[in-house]
Structure formats: C-alpha cells, structure tokens
C-alpha cells in the first residue's frame, strides 16, 4: 500500500487538491477557482460540471507535477462546501440544474410557508427553519426546474449535497452515499437517529428515494480512477463537510474543543460530545460518525466573513488584493467608530435574520478608506465573538479558539479577534485544515497514519488578548447598537452571558 494521501477540498470559491506524505506534511498542492453565478436578484449558483472538471484537472496536475508515483498514493479523503444543493439524473449522472449555493436565500418563500412546523423541524434536526439549509433548496428545484420535477416523477432523480455529487461522478454512478456531517446540514436528517426522516421529507416535498444512503464518515465510499488518470482505482475512505473536516484536522476531538473556519463565510464550531444540545442562537449538528460513535457539535455560521474582503476588492474596489487590507487597517484613526454590518445576504447566527441588509454606520468626516477597511475586518471578529458568547450559554466559555482559512494570514484581524472575544487565538502553520482533516481521517482508515498523532503534525502561533475589559465592552456596545439597527426586533442578538449582556442593554436604550 502507498504512503501518500490526497486531501480534496471542494469549497465555495474553488477546489484544492493536496498531497500529504506519511508524516502529514504537504508535498504538493494546487487550487482552481470556479465561477460564482450571481444574478440580479442575488441568487448564487455553481456550475456542477465546471466543478467536476476542476477536480479532474487538479488530480491530473497532481499526478504530473508532484513527482510521486501513482502506486504510492494510498487513497483520498474529500471535504466539501455544505448545504449546497445539487440535482442530477440517476441514469446518466448529468446535472439537471446549477447547484444552489448555501449562501442563496431564494427558497425563503418556501420556509415562510412552513413556520408552523419550525419547532418540530428544530427538535429533529438541531437547525432553525431556514432557506440556507438544503431541504428548502431541494424543494425550490423540484417546484421550479421542470427537468428536476420530471426526473422525480420517473424515479430518475438524485438529490444531494456536494459530497454525494462528487462521489457519484467519481465512481461513475456506482456509489450514491453521504455521511452525517453533510446530511445533518440538509434539514432532512434526524440527528438523534442519524437517519433520513420521512416526516421531514414529506414536509418539504422531497422524495426520500432521491436521497443518498447515509454511511459512516470514514466508510469505504467507493473507488475511483479519476476518469482514468490512475491505472488502478484508489479508495475514497473519508468524506466530511468542510467545517467538520477542519474541526477534525485541528484535533478537536474532545468535548469543549472549539475552532473557527474563516473562509467565504465562517463556521464557529465546538465539539459537544455524544449528545446534541438545543439553543435558540446556535445550531446542533453532527461532527462525524466514526467507528460507530457519533460526535455532535454546536455551531454558529456567518454568511459573510472572507467574502467581506472580496467585497472590498471586487465591488467597492477599495483595495486591489486581500494583502492590502491589513496595512491599511492599521493606518485607521484609532478613535473612529465606523461599523460595517455585512448583511449582504442576511445575517446568520446568532441573529438569524435573512431579511437584514448591509450597512455602514458611525461614519464621520474623518472616516476614509482605511477606516472602512478596518470596519470590514473587524466585522468578521465581532460576528465570531457573538457566536462564542452564544455557545458559552450552552457549552461553557472556551479559553482557546483554533482558527483556519486564508484570512488567518491577516495578523491584524487575528489580534483583534483575540481582543474582542477575550480568548487565545491559535493559528496553525498550514491553512488547509479541511483537506488535512479528511486526508488524515482516510489515512487512519487505510493505516497510513496508524501511529501518527495530530498534535505532532501542526504547529500553532498564538495571539493573546491585549485590551482591558472596559475597552472591549465599549467596542461591543457600538457593534450591537449597529446590529440592532438592521435586524428585526425578534432577530436582534440574544447573547445573555455576562460578557455581552451589558452591551445589549446599552444598545437597546440608545
């Protein structure tokens, strides 16, 4: 058996293929972006065939340029963007529509009609009724795309998240499977039984026979030659949602361990052990199911994190590249109190307001380019801090937050996050935690990493809080006042711990 593992990370903005050796070190990596299809209504879609083509090209490049013989590659693990909805024909594997991306809220009218069932939905799934999860997106496809409806009527429809889609294509239709970390984000899986729920499928009008079989996260999902690139098929031995993959990659396998993946959006996730929790502010999901044991997580999701930096570069064009953001933020006037609420597609946890709109507030004549850029970066940290406060209510306050994603290279933001959340922020020496997590998980199943411990692979740089509590409380009060200005009353921040209660009371009185 070979001693190298491929970690394939299919994310919102693109796909990465990374080759790890038997010590868990990166020996080759490459990425390809795909088109963000955004219409004038703000709908966000992806071309499934473009993404699959990128996967095949990346693997071809890996084999050609890594100088590692294919016989030495033992297998592959795959992490994917979660909640994104795909529909394809069972007989051909051809996509029937563009994928509806997790950020997309076009199915809001569907969830609005189901509000009477919201409590039942959350009790079974751990998720608030929302168009951001996959079930409503499936329903929208069935109601609005004739090819999808026709395939359902003839029993020829496959509905899935990106893991199921890639697996189906990579195995040429031989494997139609998913696993609990992805399935638990569809709003169709009962997280207590770890099985599709017939009542939920009926509620959303989704045919259960169009859904993939749910297997363990480290199961043998199938084998692939990557469309003939490998002379012999290699096993796909782990699949996870990207955020859960990063949690696993950080070694957050004990209850109370917490991390934040800061990509296009952000996922703040805590391992909470073998029982889910119920909270009004954050969601309960499944981290993974490995060797018969299910690990649950508490999670808060941010719609716009790294995407805020993309907004700065591509939309308002205040910077030409992400690298410019940090030095400009450091030039901002310290006393400026500008806040950006990045509700470009509503607000996720802990506010859950799909109708909130983005705003800049607190600007004065001294507010300029640097201050707006700093406000954009700060908004990422404020949102993460609010989620940590909400998790604190149910699972206890963390003292260390492990982080990953490209944005972690911004040392200004990492220090501000430590300051505003009052936690140690630990940044690993590699960004690709999702790919590493699934490669390591698959490698464990294949005995490539039989004796290798996660804590011996990663090295961390630590940021410590550097401001006093009064300064932190004043900053948070201004942020919460700004959030209250864009949220409906019932969606306003509901953090009730000591760190935030005074800020909310101050904001509400202002």
C-alpha positions as CSV (number, residue, x, y, z in Angstrom):
1,X,0.0,0.0,0.0
2,X,1.1,3.5,-0.7
3,X,2.2,6.0,1.9
4,X,0.7,9.3,0.5
5,X,-2.8,10.6,0.8
6,X,-4.8,13.0,-1.2
7,X,-7.0,15.6,0.5
8,X,-9.5,17.1,-1.9
9,X,-11.3,20.2,-0.6
10,X,-14.2,21.5,-2.7
11,X,-15.2,24.8,-1.2
12,X,-17.4,27.8,-2.1
13,X,-14.8,29.7,-4.1
14,X,-12.8,26.8,-5.6
15,X,-11.3,23.4,-5.2
16,X,-7.9,22.3,-3.8
17,X,-6.0,19.1,-4.3
18,X,-3.3,18.5,-1.7
19,X,-0.9,15.5,-1.4
20,X,0.3,14.6,2.1
21,X,3.1,12.2,3.0
22,X,3.0,9.7,5.8
23,X,4.1,12.3,8.3
24,X,1.1,14.5,7.4
25,X,3.3,17.1,5.6
26,X,2.2,18.8,2.4
27,X,4.3,17.7,-0.6
28,X,2.1,19.2,-3.3
29,X,-0.9,21.5,-3.5
30,X,-2.8,23.3,-6.2
31,X,-6.2,25.1,-6.5
32,X,-8.6,26.0,-9.2
33,X,-11.4,28.6,-8.7
34,X,-14.9,28.2,-10.3
35,X,-17.4,30.8,-11.5
36,X,-19.7,32.4,-9.0
37,X,-23.0,32.7,-10.9
38,X,-24.9,35.6,-9.3
39,X,-28.0,37.1,-10.9
40,X,-29.6,40.5,-10.3
41,X,-31.8,39.0,-7.5
42,X,-28.7,38.0,-5.6
43,X,-29.2,34.3,-6.3
44,X,-25.9,32.4,-6.0
45,X,-25.3,29.3,-8.2
46,X,-22.4,27.0,-9.2
47,X,-22.0,25.0,-12.4
48,X,-21.6,21.4,-11.2
49,X,-19.9,20.3,-14.4
50,X,-17.3,23.1,-14.1
51,X,-16.5,22.0,-10.5
52,X,-16.2,18.3,-11.5
53,X,-13.9,19.3,-14.4
54,X,-11.7,21.3,-12.0
55,X,-11.4,18.2,-9.8
56,X,-10.2,16.0,-12.6
57,X,-7.8,18.7,-13.8
58,X,-6.4,19.2,-10.3
59,X,-5.8,15.5,-9.9
60,X,-4.1,15.3,-13.3
61,X,-1.8,18.2,-12.4
62,X,-1.1,16.5,-9.0
63,X,0.0,13.3,-10.7
64,X,2.0,15.1,-13.3
65,X,3.8,17.6,-11.1
66,X,4.1,16.1,-7.6
67,X,6.7,13.6,-8.8
68,X,5.1,10.9,-6.6
69,X,4.4,7.7,-8.4
70,X,0.6,6.9,-8.5
71,X,1.3,3.5,-7.0
72,X,2.5,5.3,-3.8
73,X,-0.8,7.1,-3.3
74,X,-3.0,5.1,-1.0
75,X,-6.3,6.9,-1.1
76,X,-8.3,10.1,-0.9
77,X,-10.4,12.0,1.5
78,X,-12.9,14.6,0.4
79,X,-14.2,17.7,2.2
80,X,-17.0,19.8,0.6
81,X,-18.9,23.1,1.0
82,X,-22.0,22.2,3.0
83,X,-25.7,22.8,2.3
84,X,-25.2,23.5,-1.4
85,X,-28.0,21.6,-3.3
86,X,-27.3,19.5,-6.4
87,X,-29.7,17.6,-8.6
88,X,-28.7,15.1,-11.3
89,X,-30.1,12.3,-13.4
90,X,-29.6,8.8,-11.8
91,X,-29.1,7.1,-15.2
92,X,-26.5,9.4,-16.7
93,X,-25.1,11.4,-13.8
94,X,-25.7,14.6,-15.8
95,X,-26.6,17.6,-13.7
96,X,-30.2,18.9,-14.1
97,X,-29.6,22.4,-12.8
98,X,-26.9,24.6,-11.5
99,X,-26.2,24.0,-7.8
100,X,-27.9,26.3,-5.4
101,X,-25.1,27.6,-3.1
102,X,-25.5,27.6,0.7
103,X,-25.5,31.5,0.7
104,X,-28.5,31.6,-1.5
105,X,-31.9,32.5,0.1
106,X,-34.2,32.2,-2.9
107,X,-36.2,29.5,-1.1
108,X,-37.3,31.9,1.7
109,X,-40.9,31.8,0.4
110,X,-40.9,28.1,1.0
111,X,-39.7,28.2,4.6
112,X,-42.1,31.1,5.2
113,X,-45.0,28.7,4.5
114,X,-43.7,26.2,7.0
115,X,-43.3,28.3,10.1
116,X,-45.9,26.3,12.0
117,X,-43.6,23.3,11.8
118,X,-40.4,25.3,12.8
119,X,-40.2,23.9,16.4
120,X,-40.7,20.3,15.1
121,X,-38.0,20.8,12.5
122,X,-35.5,22.1,15.0
123,X,-36.2,19.4,17.5
124,X,-35.4,16.7,15.0
125,X,-32.6,18.4,13.1
126,X,-31.0,20.9,15.5
127,X,-31.4,23.5,12.9
128,X,-33.7,26.6,12.7
129,X,-36.1,26.6,9.8
130,X,-34.1,28.5,7.2
131,X,-33.7,28.8,3.4
132,X,-29.9,28.5,3.9
133,X,-30.2,24.7,4.6
134,X,-30.5,22.2,1.8
135,X,-34.1,21.0,2.2
136,X,-35.7,24.2,1.1
137,X,-33.3,24.4,-1.8
138,X,-34.3,20.9,-2.9
139,X,-37.9,22.0,-2.7
140,X,-37.2,25.0,-4.8
141,X,-35.6,22.9,-7.5
142,X,-38.5,20.5,-7.5
143,X,-41.0,23.3,-7.8
144,X,-39.2,25.5,-10.3
145,X,-37.0,23.3,-12.6
146,X,-39.0,21.1,-15.0
147,X,-36.2,18.7,-15.6
148,X,-35.9,18.1,-11.8
149,X,-39.6,17.5,-11.4
150,X,-39.7,15.2,-14.4
151,X,-36.8,13.1,-13.1
152,X,-38.5,12.9,-9.7
153,X,-41.8,11.7,-11.4
154,X,-39.9,8.9,-13.2
155,X,-37.7,7.8,-10.3
156,X,-34.6,9.1,-12.1
157,X,-33.7,11.9,-9.7
158,X,-30.7,12.1,-7.4
159,X,-30.6,15.0,-4.8
160,X,-27.6,15.6,-2.8
161,X,-25.0,17.8,-1.3
162,X,-21.6,18.2,-3.0
163,X,-20.2,15.1,-1.4
164,X,-22.8,12.9,-3.0
165,X,-22.5,14.6,-6.3
166,X,-18.7,14.3,-6.5
167,X,-18.8,10.7,-5.3
168,X,-21.4,9.7,-7.9
169,X,-19.4,11.2,-10.7
170,X,-16.0,9.9,-9.4
171,X,-17.4,6.3,-9.2
172,X,-19.3,6.6,-12.4
173,X,-22.6,6.1,-10.7
174,X,-21.6,3.1,-8.7
175,X,-21.8,4.9,-5.3
176,X,-24.6,7.2,-4.1
177,X,-23.8,7.9,-0.5
178,X,-23.4,10.7,2.0
179,X,-22.4,10.8,5.7
180,X,-23.7,12.5,8.8
181,X,-21.8,15.8,8.8
182,X,-23.2,16.7,5.4
183,X,-26.6,15.0,5.9
184,X,-27.2,16.8,9.2
185,X,-27.0,20.2,7.4
186,X,-29.8,19.3,4.9
187,X,-32.6,19.8,7.5
188,X,-33.9,16.3,6.4
189,X,-31.8,14.2,8.8
190,X,-33.0,13.3,12.3
191,X,-29.8,13.9,14.2
192,X,-30.9,11.7,17.1
193,X,-31.4,8.6,14.9
194,X,-28.8,9.6,12.3
195,X,-31.3,8.7,9.5
196,X,-33.4,10.5,7.0
197,X,-36.8,11.5,8.5
198,X,-39.8,10.6,6.5
199,X,-41.9,13.3,8.0
200,X,-39.4,16.0,7.2
201,X,-39.1,14.7,3.6
202,X,-42.9,14.9,3.3
203,X,-42.9,18.4,4.9
204,X,-40.5,19.8,2.3
205,X,-41.9,17.7,-0.6
206,X,-38.6,15.9,-1.1
207,X,-38.8,12.3,-2.3
208,X,-36.8,10.2,0.1
209,X,-35.8,7.7,-2.5
210,X,-33.9,10.5,-4.3
211,X,-31.5,10.9,-1.3
212,X,-28.2,9.1,-0.8
213,X,-27.6,6.3,1.6
214,X,-26.1,7.6,4.9
215,X,-22.9,5.8,6.0
216,X,-20.1,6.5,8.5
217,X,-17.8,9.4,7.8
218,X,-14.7,7.1,7.5
219,X,-16.5,4.4,5.5
220,X,-15.2,3.0,2.2
221,X,-17.4,5.2,0.0
222,X,-16.1,3.7,-3.3
223,X,-13.1,3.7,-5.6
224,X,-12.1,6.0,-8.4
225,X,-9.5,6.3,-11.1
226,X,-10.4,10.0,-11.5
227,X,-11.6,9.3,-15.1
228,X,-8.7,7.1,-16.0
229,X,-5.8,9.2,-14.5
230,X,-5.0,6.3,-12.1
231,X,-4.4,3.0,-13.8
232,X,-6.0,1.2,-10.9
233,X,-8.8,2.7,-8.7
234,X,-7.9,4.1,-5.3
235,X,-10.3,4.1,-2.3
236,X,-12.3,7.2,-1.1
237,X,-12.2,6.5,2.6
238,X,-13.5,9.7,4.2
239,X,-15.9,12.4,3.4
240,X,-16.8,15.3,5.6
241,X,-18.4,18.8,5.4
242,X,-15.5,21.3,5.2
243,X,-16.1,22.8,8.7
244,X,-16.3,19.4,10.4
245,X,-13.2,18.3,8.5
246,X,-11.3,21.3,9.8
247,X,-12.5,20.6,13.4
248,X,-11.2,17.0,13.0
249,X,-8.0,18.3,11.4
250,X,-7.3,20.6,14.4
251,X,-7.6,17.6,16.7
252,X,-10.7,19.0,18.3
253,X,-12.0,15.5,19.2
254,X,-12.8,16.2,22.9
255,X,-15.9,18.0,24.2
256,X,-15.2,21.7,24.7
257,X,-12.7,21.9,21.8
258,X,-13.6,24.8,19.5
259,X,-12.4,26.2,16.2
260,X,-13.4,28.8,13.6
261,X,-13.0,28.2,9.9
262,X,-12.9,31.6,8.2
263,X,-13.5,31.2,4.5
264,X,-16.1,32.9,2.3
265,X,-18.3,32.6,5.4
266,X,-17.3,31.3,8.8
267,X,-18.2,28.4,10.9
268,X,-17.6,28.6,14.6
269,X,-17.9,25.0,15.9
270,X,-17.5,23.3,19.3
271,X,-17.3,19.6,19.9
272,X,-20.0,18.9,22.5
273,X,-19.6,15.1,22.8
274,X,-22.1,12.3,22.3
275,X,-25.4,14.3,22.9
276,X,-26.8,17.3,21.0
277,X,-27.8,20.5,22.7
278,X,-30.7,22.8,21.9
279,X,-30.2,26.5,21.7
280,X,-32.0,29.5,20.2
281,X,-28.8,31.1,19.0
282,X,-26.6,28.3,17.6
283,X,-27.4,25.1,15.9
284,X,-26.7,21.5,16.7
285,X,-25.2,19.3,14.0
286,X,-23.2,16.1,13.7
287,X,-19.4,16.5,13.6
288,X,-18.8,12.9,12.3
289,X,-19.7,9.3,12.9
290,X,-16.6,7.2,13.1
291,X,-16.3,3.6,14.2
292,X,-19.9,3.5,15.4
293,X,-19.6,6.7,17.6
294,X,-21.4,9.9,16.8
295,X,-19.8,13.2,17.8
296,X,-22.1,16.2,18.0
297,X,-21.2,19.9,17.6
298,X,-22.6,23.3,18.4
299,X,-22.2,25.7,15.6
300,X,-22.8,29.2,14.5
301,X,-22.5,30.2,10.9
302,X,-21.5,33.6,9.4
303,X,-22.7,34.4,5.9
304,X,-20.0,37.0,5.1
305,X,-16.5,36.6,6.5
306,X,-13.7,36.4,3.9
307,X,-16.4,37.4,1.4
308,X,-16.2,40.9,3.0
309,X,-12.7,41.2,1.8
310,X,-13.8,40.1,-1.7
311,X,-16.4,42.9,-1.5
312,X,-13.7,45.4,-0.7
313,X,-11.7,44.3,-3.7
314,X,-14.2,43.5,-6.4
315,X,-17.3,45.5,-5.6
316,X,-16.3,48.8,-3.9
317,X,-12.7,48.4,-5.1
318,X,-11.1,50.0,-2.1
319,X,-8.2,47.5,-2.4
320,X,-6.7,45.6,-5.2
321,X,-5.8,42.5,-3.3
322,X,-6.6,40.9,0.1
323,X,-3.0,41.6,1.2
324,X,-3.6,45.3,1.1
325,X,-6.3,45.1,3.8
326,X,-4.0,44.7,6.8
327,X,-1.6,47.6,6.4
328,X,-4.5,49.9,5.6
329,X,-6.5,48.8,8.6
330,X,-3.5,49.6,10.8
331,X,-3.5,53.1,9.4
332,X,-7.1,53.8,10.5
333,X,-7.8,56.5,13.0
334,X,-8.0,54.8,16.4
335,X,-10.9,56.8,17.6
336,X,-13.1,56.2,14.5
337,X,-16.3,54.3,15.4
338,X,-17.4,53.1,12.0
339,X,-19.0,49.7,11.9
340,X,-19.9,47.6,8.9
341,X,-22.7,45.1,9.3
342,X,-22.1,42.7,6.4
343,X,-25.6,41.5,5.9
344,X,-25.3,41.2,2.1
345,X,-27.4,38.0,2.3
346,X,-29.0,38.5,5.7
347,X,-27.4,37.5,9.0
348,X,-26.7,34.0,10.2
349,X,-26.1,33.0,13.8
350,X,-26.9,34.2,16.4
351,X,-29.3,36.7,14.8
352,X,-31.0,34.5,12.2
353,X,-32.4,37.4,10.1
354,X,-32.5,36.6,6.4
355,X,-34.0,40.0,5.6
356,X,-31.3,42.1,7.3
357,X,-29.4,44.4,4.9
358,X,-25.8,45.5,5.0
359,X,-24.9,48.9,6.3
360,X,-22.1,51.2,7.3
361,X,-22.8,53.2,10.4
362,X,-21.0,55.6,12.7
363,X,-19.1,57.4,9.9
364,X,-17.8,61.0,10.4
365,X,-15.8,63.4,8.2
366,X,-12.7,61.6,9.4
367,X,-13.9,58.3,8.1
368,X,-12.0,57.3,5.0
369,X,-10.7,54.3,3.1
370,X,-8.6,52.9,5.9
371,X,-11.4,53.2,8.5
372,X,-13.9,51.4,6.2
373,X,-11.4,48.6,5.5
374,X,-10.8,48.2,9.3
375,X,-14.5,48.1,9.9
376,X,-14.8,45.3,7.3
377,X,-12.1,43.3,9.0
378,X,-13.5,44.0,12.5
379,X,-17.0,42.8,11.4
380,X,-15.5,39.3,11.0
381,X,-14.2,39.2,14.6
382,X,-17.4,40.7,16.0
383,X,-19.6,38.1,14.4
384,X,-17.3,35.3,15.7
385,X,-17.3,36.8,19.2
386,X,-21.1,36.9,19.3
387,X,-21.3,33.2,18.3
388,X,-18.7,32.3,21.0
389,X,-20.9,34.1,23.5
390,X,-24.0,32.2,22.4
391,X,-22.1,28.8,22.6
392,X,-20.9,29.9,26.0
393,X,-24.6,29.8,27.2
394,X,-24.9,26.1,26.5
395,X,-21.5,24.5,26.4
396,X,-19.2,26.8,28.5
397,X,-16.8,29.6,27.6
398,X,-13.7,28.5,25.7
399,X,-10.3,29.8,26.5
400,X,-8.7,28.9,23.2
401,X,-10.0,29.3,19.7
402,X,-8.2,27.4,16.9
403,X,-8.7,29.1,13.5
404,X,-8.1,28.2,9.9
405,X,-8.7,29.6,6.5
406,X,-6.9,32.1,4.3
407,X,-8.0,35.1,6.3
408,X,-5.9,33.8,9.3
409,X,-2.8,35.2,7.5
410,X,-4.1,38.7,8.5
411,X,-2.4,39.3,11.8
412,X,-4.4,42.5,12.5
413,X,-7.6,40.5,12.3
414,X,-6.3,37.6,14.4
415,X,-5.2,40.0,17.2
416,X,-8.5,41.9,17.1
417,X,-10.4,38.7,17.3
418,X,-8.4,37.7,20.4
419,X,-9.0,41.1,21.9
420,X,-12.8,41.3,21.3
421,X,-13.6,37.6,22.1
422,X,-11.1,37.5,25.1
423,X,-9.7,34.2,24.0
424,X,-6.3,32.9,22.9
425,X,-6.5,32.6,19.1
426,X,-4.3,29.8,17.8
427,X,-3.3,29.8,14.1
428,X,-1.7,26.7,12.6
429,X,1.2,26.7,10.2
430,X,-0.9,25.4,7.4
431,X,-4.2,26.9,6.1
432,X,-5.6,23.7,4.6
433,X,-7.2,22.1,7.7
434,X,-10.2,20.8,5.8
435,X,-8.1,18.9,3.3
436,X,-5.7,17.8,6.1
437,X,-8.7,16.6,8.2
438,X,-10.1,14.3,5.5
439,X,-6.7,13.1,4.4
440,X,-5.8,12.2,7.9
441,X,-9.2,10.5,8.6
442,X,-8.9,8.5,5.4
443,X,-5.3,7.7,6.1
444,X,-6.2,6.3,9.5
445,X,-8.8,4.0,7.9
446,X,-6.1,2.8,5.5
447,X,-3.4,2.6,8.2
448,X,-1.2,5.1,6.5
449,X,-1.4,7.2,9.7
450,X,-1.7,4.4,12.2
451,X,0.7,5.8,14.8
452,X,0.7,9.5,13.8
453,X,-0.9,11.8,16.3
454,X,-2.5,15.1,15.2
455,X,-0.8,17.1,17.9
456,X,2.6,16.2,16.5
457,X,1.9,17.5,13.0
458,X,0.6,21.0,13.4
459,X,2.5,24.0,14.9
460,X,0.5,27.0,16.2
461,X,1.1,30.7,16.6
462,X,-0.9,32.1,19.5
463,X,-2.5,35.6,19.8
464,X,-3.3,36.8,23.4
465,X,-5.9,39.4,24.4
466,X,-4.2,42.8,24.7
467,X,-7.0,45.2,25.7
468,X,-8.8,45.7,29.0
469,X,-12.4,44.8,29.7
470,X,-13.8,48.4,29.6
471,X,-12.4,48.9,26.1
472,X,-13.8,45.6,24.9
473,X,-17.2,46.4,26.4
474,X,-17.3,49.8,24.7
475,X,-16.4,48.3,21.3
476,X,-19.0,45.6,21.7
477,X,-21.7,48.1,22.7
478,X,-21.2,50.0,19.5
479,X,-21.3,46.8,17.4
480,X,-24.5,45.6,19.0
481,X,-26.1,49.0,18.5
482,X,-25.3,48.8,14.8
483,X,-26.6,45.2,14.6
484,X,-29.9,46.3,16.3
485,X,-30.2,48.9,13.6
486,X,-30.5,46.3,10.8
487,X,-32.3,43.4,12.5
488,X,-35.9,42.9,13.1
489,X,-36.7,43.1,16.8
490,X,-37.1,39.4,17.2
491,X,-33.9,38.7,15.4
492,X,-31.7,41.0,17.5
493,X,-28.7,39.5,19.3
494,X,-29.8,37.2,22.1
495,X,-26.5,36.7,23.9
496,X,-27.2,36.6,27.6
497,X,-23.9,35.9,29.3
498,X,-22.0,38.3,31.4
499,X,-19.6,39.3,28.6
500,X,-22.4,40.7,26.4
501,X,-25.5,41.5,28.5
502,X,-24.4,45.0,29.4
503,X,-23.7,45.8,25.8
504,X,-27.1,44.7,24.6
505,X,-28.9,46.7,27.3
506,X,-26.9,49.8,26.4
507,X,-27.6,49.3,22.7
508,X,-31.3,48.8,23.3
509,X,-31.5,52.0,25.3
510,X,-29.6,54.1,22.7
